[in-house]
Amino acid sequence: MEHTRLRALSPVDGRYAGKVEALRDIFSEYGLIRYRVLVEVRWLQWLADEPDIGEVAPLSPVMKDMLNRIVDDFSTDDAERVKKIEVTTNHDVKAVEYYIRDKIGSGAGIGNIGDFIHFGCTSEDINNLAYGLMLRNARDEVLLPQMKKVLARLRTISAEYADLPMLSRTHGQIASPTTVGKEMKNVVARLARACDQFAGVEVRGKFNGAVGNFNALVAAYPDVDWPHISQRFIESLGLHPNLLTTQIEPHDWTAEYAHALVRFNTVLLDLCRDIWGYISLGYFRQRSSKDEVGSSTMPHKVNPIDFENAEGNLGLSTAMLNHFASKLPVSRWQRDLSDSTVQRNFGVAIAYLMIAMHACLKGLGKLEADPAVIQKDIEQSWEVLGEAVQTVMRRYGIPEPYEKLKALTRGKQVTKELLHDFVKSLDIPDDAKQRLLDLTPATYTGLASSLARIDG
């Protein structure tokens, strides 16, 4: 029976398939085979260009073009051919080697180049570079651009509401006022730092044989500087060489990559929960389309489902990424195969993050602050000025300022009149007294407006 999105086991390939299309050619089985083919072909070309490997003749323009087309024109039909070969070999990387050998053929002008496909390699030499390229390209071409869209939207909201005062809440209780824009800018700063750290993760690769010692290569060519050749080859792919490994690249950089994404996920999840709360308070409205249904029974509802969707998918992504970070750097002796099946799920973890960012962007795009609700809330909260009054009292040496404001405000309905009568009774300079009398909860926002406008 043909598999459709309705029969997909994972919502990544079902309900949310359209939101992760950009990842499909990178992390699918097709994508993995394509990157393996790329590494194998580039290594063959590298050997042919290496003067110390005399048995491989320099490639003719025709052969160079043929090899480049194997990489550049690689299609799903080609991937199917590799999979058919794998049925016989029962080895996925060996199937790639045989596929390339078949593509090159054995006609005139081919020479012995087929003997140098996968020369001196272990499968992990091919796989670790393939996964490195996959994760690097996913980061640079898909994830970072989407992260920057989230940041751009938050910067717009922060600038729009830089001067809109609102009550803070610490421990869930009313606290000193801030502005909506300043609270958004806090998130911008955190997400921007997380993006920078993610972008800065060094993607590493190894190409040094069965247990990392260049054994077979040295046996064939004992006088060749294989570490130098390996280093330059890895760098030619845009990766950072790791010369000291076992059979596998130890995946420490992969853990760093995963942890960097977890930090981004955590900040974004924190934002989604806060926005959810502000919607609940009425601080934000959500624009809804005419035909959208918020509840199956309560017609008035417009639920914050985009932020709830983002929260759930961020949780899935983070759980998988944390597993990658703790599992992949651990291998029995020179290697075991438990990393292989885990690595095949990179795309799933990243897909959940992409789904979450799509949902978050959709939710942010529908948000509108409700100044009337925010203003009403803050105008009824004169008790927040207790902090300002007792701090001014400290400056001018009034004894027990905190205790006096605590007695005045705690457990009581603090009104403007109550607070002003207290301020008028204070033995402080007239200008300081007037500044306190001129202060309102809505103007007691410190430098929030200017902080919301800090570049970044």
C-alpha positions as CSV (number, residue, x, y, z in Angstrom):
1,M,0.0,0.0,0.0
2,E,1.3,3.5,-0.9
3,H,2.4,5.5,2.1
4,T,0.7,8.9,2.3
5,R,1.1,11.7,4.9
6,L,-2.1,10.4,6.5
7,R,-0.3,7.1,7.2
8,A,3.0,8.6,8.3
9,L,4.2,7.3,11.7
10,S,5.8,10.6,12.6
11,P,4.1,14.0,12.3
12,V,7.4,15.2,10.9
13,D,6.5,13.4,7.7
14,G,2.8,13.7,8.1
15,R,0.9,16.7,9.6
16,Y,4.0,19.0,9.6
17,A,5.8,17.7,6.5
18,G,5.4,21.0,4.6
19,K,7.2,22.9,7.4
20,V,10.3,20.8,7.2
21,E,10.7,20.5,3.4
22,A,14.0,22.4,3.5
23,L,15.5,19.6,5.6
24,R,14.4,16.7,3.4
25,D,17.3,16.7,1.0
26,I,19.8,17.1,3.8
27,F,18.7,14.5,6.4
28,S,16.7,11.9,4.4
29,E,18.1,8.6,3.4
30,Y,18.6,10.1,0.0
31,G,20.5,13.0,1.6
32,L,22.8,10.7,3.5
33,I,23.6,8.7,0.4
34,R,24.2,11.8,-1.6
35,Y,26.7,13.2,1.0
36,R,28.4,9.8,1.1
37,V,28.8,9.8,-2.7
38,L,30.2,13.4,-2.5
39,V,32.9,12.4,0.0
40,E,33.9,9.2,-1.9
41,V,34.2,11.1,-5.1
42,R,36.1,14.0,-3.6
43,W,38.6,11.6,-2.0
44,L,39.1,9.8,-5.3
45,Q,39.7,13.2,-7.0
46,W,42.1,14.2,-4.2
47,L,44.2,11.1,-4.6
48,A,44.4,11.7,-8.3
49,D,45.7,15.2,-7.7
50,E,48.3,14.0,-5.2
51,P,51.7,13.7,-6.8
52,D,53.0,11.2,-4.2
53,I,50.3,8.7,-5.4
54,G,51.9,7.8,-8.7
55,E,49.7,4.8,-9.5
56,V,46.7,7.1,-10.0
57,A,47.1,9.1,-13.2
58,P,46.0,12.8,-13.2
59,L,42.4,13.0,-14.2
60,S,41.5,14.0,-17.8
61,P,39.0,16.8,-18.3
62,V,36.5,14.2,-19.4
63,M,37.0,12.1,-16.2
64,K,36.9,15.2,-14.0
65,D,33.6,16.1,-15.6
66,M,32.2,12.6,-15.2
67,L,33.1,12.5,-11.5
68,N,31.6,15.9,-10.9
69,R,28.4,15.0,-12.6
70,I,28.1,11.9,-10.3
71,V,27.9,14.3,-7.4
72,D,26.1,17.3,-9.0
73,D,23.4,15.3,-10.8
74,F,22.8,12.7,-8.1
75,S,19.1,12.0,-8.0
76,T,16.6,9.9,-6.1
77,D,16.8,7.3,-8.9
78,D,20.6,7.1,-8.2
79,A,19.9,6.7,-4.5
80,E,17.5,3.8,-5.4
81,R,20.3,2.2,-7.3
82,V,22.5,2.4,-4.2
83,K,19.8,0.9,-2.1
84,K,19.4,-2.0,-4.5
85,I,23.1,-2.7,-4.3
86,E,22.9,-2.6,-0.5
87,V,20.4,-5.5,-0.6
88,T,23.3,-7.6,-1.9
89,T,26.2,-6.1,0.1
90,N,24.2,-5.7,3.3
91,H,26.5,-2.7,3.9
92,D,25.4,0.8,3.1
93,V,28.8,2.5,2.5
94,K,30.1,-0.4,0.5
95,A,27.1,-0.1,-1.7
96,V,28.1,3.5,-2.4
97,E,31.6,2.4,-3.4
98,Y,30.1,-0.2,-5.8
99,Y,27.7,2.4,-7.2
100,I,30.5,4.8,-8.1
101,R,32.5,2.0,-9.6
102,D,29.5,1.1,-11.8
103,K,29.1,4.8,-12.8
104,I,32.7,5.1,-13.9
105,G,32.7,1.8,-15.7
106,S,35.8,0.1,-17.1
107,G,36.1,1.4,-20.7
108,A,39.0,3.0,-22.5
109,G,40.6,5.8,-20.6
110,I,39.4,4.7,-17.2
111,G,42.6,2.9,-16.3
112,N,42.9,1.7,-12.7
113,I,41.1,4.5,-11.1
114,G,38.3,2.2,-9.9
115,D,40.9,0.5,-7.6
116,F,41.3,3.7,-5.7
117,I,37.6,4.3,-4.9
118,H,37.4,4.1,-1.1
119,F,41.2,3.7,-1.0
120,G,42.5,3.3,2.6
121,C,39.2,4.2,4.1
122,T,37.0,2.8,6.8
123,S,33.3,3.4,6.5
124,E,33.4,5.9,9.3
125,D,35.8,8.1,7.3
126,I,33.0,8.6,4.8
127,N,30.2,8.7,7.3
128,N,31.6,11.2,9.7
129,L,32.4,13.7,6.9
130,A,29.0,13.1,5.4
131,Y,27.2,13.9,8.7
132,G,29.5,16.8,9.3
133,L,28.5,18.3,5.9
134,M,24.8,17.5,6.6
135,L,24.8,19.3,10.0
136,R,26.9,22.2,8.8
137,N,24.6,22.8,5.8
138,A,21.5,22.4,7.9
139,R,22.8,25.0,10.3
140,D,24.0,27.5,7.6
141,E,21.3,27.1,5.0
142,V,18.1,26.3,7.1
143,L,18.4,26.8,10.8
144,L,20.2,30.1,11.2
145,P,18.1,31.8,8.5
146,Q,14.9,30.7,10.4
147,M,16.4,31.7,13.7
148,K,17.1,35.1,12.3
149,K,13.5,35.5,11.2
150,V,12.4,34.8,14.8
151,L,14.9,37.4,16.0
152,A,13.8,40.0,13.4
153,R,10.1,39.6,14.5
154,L,11.0,40.0,18.1
155,R,13.1,43.1,17.4
156,T,10.1,44.6,15.6
157,I,7.8,44.0,18.5
158,S,10.4,45.3,20.9
159,A,10.8,48.5,19.0
160,E,7.0,48.9,18.6
161,Y,6.3,48.6,22.3
162,A,9.5,50.1,23.7
163,D,7.6,52.8,25.6
164,L,4.5,50.8,26.6
165,P,4.7,50.4,30.4
166,M,3.4,47.2,32.0
167,L,3.6,45.5,35.4
168,S,6.3,43.0,35.9
169,R,5.6,39.8,37.8
170,T,8.2,38.1,40.0
171,H,7.2,34.9,41.7
172,G,3.9,35.5,40.0
173,Q,3.3,38.6,42.1
174,I,3.1,42.2,41.0
175,A,6.5,43.8,40.8
176,S,8.2,47.0,39.6
177,P,7.0,48.2,36.2
178,T,8.9,47.6,32.9
179,T,7.9,48.1,29.3
180,V,6.6,45.5,26.9
181,G,9.5,46.3,24.5
182,K,12.1,45.9,27.2
183,E,10.9,42.4,28.0
184,M,11.0,41.4,24.4
185,K,14.5,42.9,24.0
186,N,15.6,40.6,26.9
187,V,14.7,37.6,24.8
188,V,16.3,39.1,21.7
189,A,19.6,39.4,23.5
190,R,19.4,35.8,24.8
191,L,18.4,34.3,21.5
192,A,21.0,36.3,19.6
193,R,23.8,35.0,21.9
194,A,22.5,31.5,21.5
195,C,22.5,31.9,17.7
196,D,26.1,33.2,17.8
197,Q,27.2,30.3,19.9
198,F,25.5,27.8,17.6
199,A,27.0,29.4,14.5
200,G,30.5,29.2,16.1
201,V,30.4,25.5,16.8
202,E,33.4,24.0,15.0
203,V,32.3,21.2,12.7
204,R,35.1,18.6,12.8
205,G,35.9,15.6,10.7
206,K,38.4,12.7,10.6
207,F,39.9,10.7,7.7
208,N,42.5,8.4,9.1
209,G,41.5,4.8,8.6
210,A,40.2,1.8,10.5
211,V,41.3,2.8,14.0
212,G,42.6,6.3,13.4
213,N,46.3,5.5,12.7
214,F,46.4,5.5,8.9
215,N,47.4,1.8,9.1
216,A,46.4,0.7,5.6
217,L,47.5,4.0,3.9
218,V,51.0,3.7,5.5
219,A,51.2,0.1,4.5
220,A,50.6,1.0,0.8
221,Y,52.6,4.2,0.8
222,P,55.0,4.4,3.8
223,D,56.7,7.5,2.6
224,V,53.6,9.7,2.1
225,D,52.7,12.3,4.7
226,W,49.1,11.0,5.3
227,P,48.2,13.3,8.2
228,H,49.0,16.3,6.0
229,I,47.0,14.9,3.1
230,S,44.1,14.0,5.4
231,Q,44.1,17.5,7.0
232,R,44.1,19.3,3.6
233,F,41.3,17.0,2.3
234,I,39.0,17.7,5.3
235,E,39.7,21.4,5.0
236,S,38.8,21.3,1.3
237,L,35.3,20.2,2.4
238,G,35.0,23.2,4.7
239,L,35.4,21.1,7.9
240,H,38.0,21.2,10.7
241,P,40.4,18.3,10.9
242,N,40.5,16.1,13.9
243,L,43.7,14.0,13.6
244,L,43.5,12.2,16.9
245,T,40.6,9.7,16.9
246,T,39.8,6.0,17.1
247,Q,37.8,4.5,14.3
248,I,35.2,7.1,14.8
249,E,35.4,10.8,15.1
250,P,34.5,11.1,18.8
251,H,31.4,13.3,18.3
252,D,32.4,15.9,20.9
253,W,31.7,18.6,18.4
254,T,28.3,17.0,17.7
255,A,27.5,17.3,21.4
256,E,28.5,21.0,21.3
257,Y,26.2,21.5,18.3
258,A,23.3,19.7,20.1
259,H,23.9,21.6,23.3
260,A,24.0,24.9,21.5
261,L,20.6,24.1,20.0
262,V,19.3,23.1,23.4
263,R,20.2,26.5,24.7
264,F,18.4,28.2,21.8
265,N,15.4,25.9,22.4
266,T,15.3,26.7,26.1
267,V,15.2,30.5,25.5
268,L,12.5,30.2,22.9
269,L,10.4,27.9,25.1
270,D,10.7,30.4,27.9
271,L,9.4,33.1,25.6
272,C,6.5,30.9,24.5
273,R,5.4,30.3,28.0
274,D,5.7,34.0,28.9
275,I,3.6,35.1,25.9
276,W,1.1,32.4,26.8
277,G,0.8,34.0,30.2
278,Y,0.5,37.6,28.9
279,I,-2.3,36.4,26.5
280,S,-4.0,34.9,29.5
281,L,-3.8,38.3,31.3
282,G,-5.2,40.0,28.3
283,Y,-2.0,42.0,27.7
284,F,-1.9,40.6,24.2
285,R,-4.7,40.0,21.8
286,Q,-4.4,37.5,18.9
287,R,-5.6,38.4,15.5
288,S,-7.7,35.6,14.1
289,S,-9.1,34.8,10.7
290,K,-12.8,34.8,10.1
291,D,-13.1,31.1,9.7
292,E,-10.7,30.0,12.4
293,V,-12.2,28.0,15.3
294,G,-10.8,28.4,18.8
295,S,-12.8,25.8,20.5
296,S,-15.2,23.1,19.5
297,T,-17.8,24.2,22.0
298,M,-16.9,27.8,23.1
299,P,-17.2,30.2,20.1
300,H,-15.6,33.1,21.9
301,K,-12.2,31.5,22.4
302,V,-9.0,32.3,20.5
303,N,-6.5,29.9,22.1
304,P,-2.7,30.6,22.1
305,I,-2.2,27.3,20.2
306,D,0.8,28.5,18.2
307,F,2.8,29.0,21.4
308,E,1.6,25.7,22.8
309,N,2.5,24.0,19.6
310,A,6.0,25.5,19.7
311,E,6.4,24.5,23.3
312,G,5.6,20.9,22.7
313,N,7.9,20.6,19.7
314,L,10.7,22.4,21.4
315,G,10.4,19.8,24.2
316,L,10.7,16.9,21.7
317,S,13.7,18.5,19.9
318,T,15.5,19.2,23.2
319,A,14.9,15.7,24.5
320,M,16.5,14.2,21.4
321,L,19.3,16.7,21.3
322,N,20.2,16.0,24.9
323,H,20.3,12.3,24.1
324,F,22.6,12.9,21.1
325,A,24.9,15.0,23.3
326,S,25.2,12.4,26.1
327,K,25.2,9.2,23.9
328,L,27.3,10.0,20.8
329,P,30.6,10.9,22.5
330,V,30.6,7.5,24.3
331,S,31.8,4.4,22.4
332,R,33.1,1.1,23.5
333,W,36.9,0.8,22.9
334,Q,37.8,1.9,19.3
335,R,34.1,1.9,18.2
336,D,30.7,0.3,18.5
337,L,27.8,0.8,16.2
338,S,25.3,2.2,18.6
339,D,26.0,5.7,17.3
340,S,24.9,4.9,13.8
341,T,21.1,4.5,14.4
342,V,21.1,7.6,16.6
343,Q,22.8,9.8,14.0
344,R,20.1,8.9,11.5
345,N,17.7,10.8,13.7
346,F,19.5,14.2,13.5
347,G,17.0,15.4,11.0
348,V,14.0,14.5,13.3
349,A,15.3,16.6,16.2
350,I,16.1,19.5,13.9
351,A,12.7,19.1,12.2
352,Y,10.9,19.5,15.6
353,L,12.8,22.7,16.1
354,M,11.8,24.0,12.7
355,I,8.2,23.1,13.4
356,A,8.5,25.0,16.7
357,M,10.0,28.1,15.0
358,H,7.3,28.1,12.3
359,A,4.6,28.0,15.1
360,C,6.3,30.7,17.1
361,L,6.6,33.0,14.1
362,K,3.0,32.4,13.3
363,G,2.0,33.3,16.8
364,L,4.2,36.3,17.0
365,G,2.7,37.5,13.7
366,K,-0.8,37.5,15.2
367,L,0.1,39.3,18.5
368,E,-1.3,42.8,19.3
369,A,-0.7,44.5,22.6
370,D,-3.8,45.8,24.4
371,P,-2.7,49.1,25.9
372,A,-6.1,49.6,27.6
373,V,-5.8,46.3,29.6
374,I,-2.2,46.9,30.4
375,Q,-2.8,50.5,31.5
376,K,-5.8,49.5,33.7
377,D,-3.7,46.9,35.4
378,I,-0.8,49.2,36.1
379,E,-2.9,52.1,37.2
380,Q,-4.4,50.0,40.0
381,S,-1.0,49.0,41.4
382,W,0.3,52.0,43.4
383,E,2.0,49.6,45.8
384,V,4.8,49.1,43.3
385,L,6.0,52.7,44.1
386,G,6.9,51.5,47.6
387,E,10.3,50.4,46.3
388,A,10.9,53.9,45.0
389,V,9.8,55.7,48.1
390,Q,11.9,53.5,50.5
391,T,15.0,53.8,48.3
392,V,14.7,57.6,48.4
393,M,14.2,57.4,52.2
394,R,17.5,55.4,52.4
395,R,19.3,58.2,50.5
396,Y,18.3,60.8,53.0
397,G,18.8,58.8,56.1
398,I,15.2,58.1,57.2
399,P,15.4,55.3,59.7
400,E,13.9,51.9,58.9
401,P,12.6,52.8,55.4
402,Y,11.9,49.3,54.3
403,E,10.0,48.4,57.5
404,K,7.9,51.5,57.3
405,L,6.9,50.9,53.7
406,K,6.3,47.2,54.5
407,A,3.9,48.3,57.3
408,L,2.2,50.8,54.9
409,T,1.7,48.5,51.9
410,R,1.7,44.8,52.7
411,G,-1.7,43.2,52.7
412,K,-3.5,46.5,52.0
413,Q,-5.1,48.2,49.1
414,V,-2.6,50.9,48.4
415,T,-4.1,54.0,46.8
416,K,-2.5,57.1,45.3
417,E,-3.9,59.1,48.3
418,L,-2.4,56.7,50.9
419,L,1.0,56.8,49.3
420,H,1.0,60.6,48.8
421,D,0.0,61.2,52.4
422,F,2.9,59.1,53.5
423,V,5.4,60.9,51.1
424,K,4.2,64.3,52.3
425,S,5.0,63.3,55.9
426,L,8.6,62.5,55.1
427,D,11.5,64.7,56.2
428,I,13.3,64.8,52.9
429,P,14.2,67.7,50.5
430,D,11.3,69.3,48.7
431,D,12.6,68.4,45.2
432,A,13.0,64.8,46.1
433,K,9.5,64.8,47.7
434,Q,8.0,66.4,44.5
435,R,9.7,63.8,42.3
436,L,8.0,61.0,44.3
437,L,4.7,62.8,44.2
438,D,5.0,63.2,40.4
439,L,5.7,59.5,40.0
440,T,3.0,57.1,38.8
441,P,3.1,53.4,38.4
442,A,3.2,53.9,34.6
443,T,6.2,56.3,34.7
444,Y,8.2,54.2,37.2
445,T,9.9,52.2,34.5
446,G,13.5,53.3,35.0
447,L,15.6,52.9,31.8
448,A,13.3,50.3,30.3
449,S,12.5,52.3,27.2
450,S,16.1,53.1,26.4
451,L,17.2,49.5,27.1
452,A,14.6,48.3,24.7
453,R,16.3,50.4,22.0
454,I,19.9,49.1,22.6
455,D,21.4,47.8,19.3
456,G,21.5,44.1,19.0
